[in-house]
Amino acid sequence: MHQNFTNFGRWLFSAAMIGCFVSCTKDPGDPGQLGNSKSFTIFNAMQYQNMPDLSSNGLHSINLINETSLFTAPTDLIPDSLKVENLAIQAANSPGIPVVMDIEDWSYSNSQLPTTIDWFLDVIRVFKQNDPGPLGFYGVVPNDAYNWSFIEPVGGSNYVKWQTLNSQLSPIADQVDLFFPSFYTDDNDTVSWNSFLNATISELKKYNTNKPVYAFVWPQYHDGYPNQYQFVDTSVWKYELEALYPLVDGIVIWSSSKILPGVSSTWDADWPWWLTTQAFIKEHNIQ
């Protein structure tokens, strides 16, 4: 789940973070001492087969609405207000469960951007008329640049374009209740991943809001990379969880419905990444 039409730049980190990047290696490292426990919520958006109810393990429900549910036909781009209204009515029957919409087909080109913003605002307006509960969009504000290589170096042309786009998307940031940035894993390069994480968080701070931030993570390597769909190395997964913990209000653990030969999509409670997650939950007393 990503937006493959965005190739933009990133925000300059603090001097402290830059110092960390200089000293880190390309291998998983220690993101640092985290201090006391904090409020942190883990949502379950996984699609593994035969997955049990994981609420007793500290995972919470989230209502993930894919863009195909919003349109009359698969080729449509204009949202169907009646479908949006019906989805909101359904969501209102489950109060307390946040809604995140995944809309990835709308363009952010200069010519199309005003229309795209209007479409997002229209979806929010119609949805909120029928369900006042918390609502956000996957990877929209700040806009998902997909990975660090697309926006580095800091201050480069792609970096500046990305910053400009995020500023232009402020009307959407003003109207959503929650932010859902994406931090999937391409490889074991935790330095670049950490740069991507901190750049995104810095952009979020520009919206000058205290709205909750829930990061999408995926315990498998992203498709299109050498280890695609293989489960993330446990040391890398642990590094990412610990790095996210002090910076966001929680995470959304997502998984693809795609199946790759040789990689099981059937839930296994002994998966190393899941055992690592449970240890993380216990260590930080996450409920």
HUNOR-V14827 format. One record per helix or strand of 3 or more residues. SS is the DSSP state (H for helix, E for strand). FROM is the first residue (numbers start at 1). TO is the last residue. Records with the same first field share a line. If there is no record, write none. Layout:
BEGIN
SS: FROM-TO / FROM-TO
END
This chain:
BEGIN
H: 15-23 / 55-57 / 67-69 / 81-92 / 113-130 / 148-150 / 157-168 / 170-175 / 190-205 / 234-245 / 272-283
E: 41-45 / 59-61 / 63-66 / 99-102 / 135-138 / 213-218 / 250-254
END
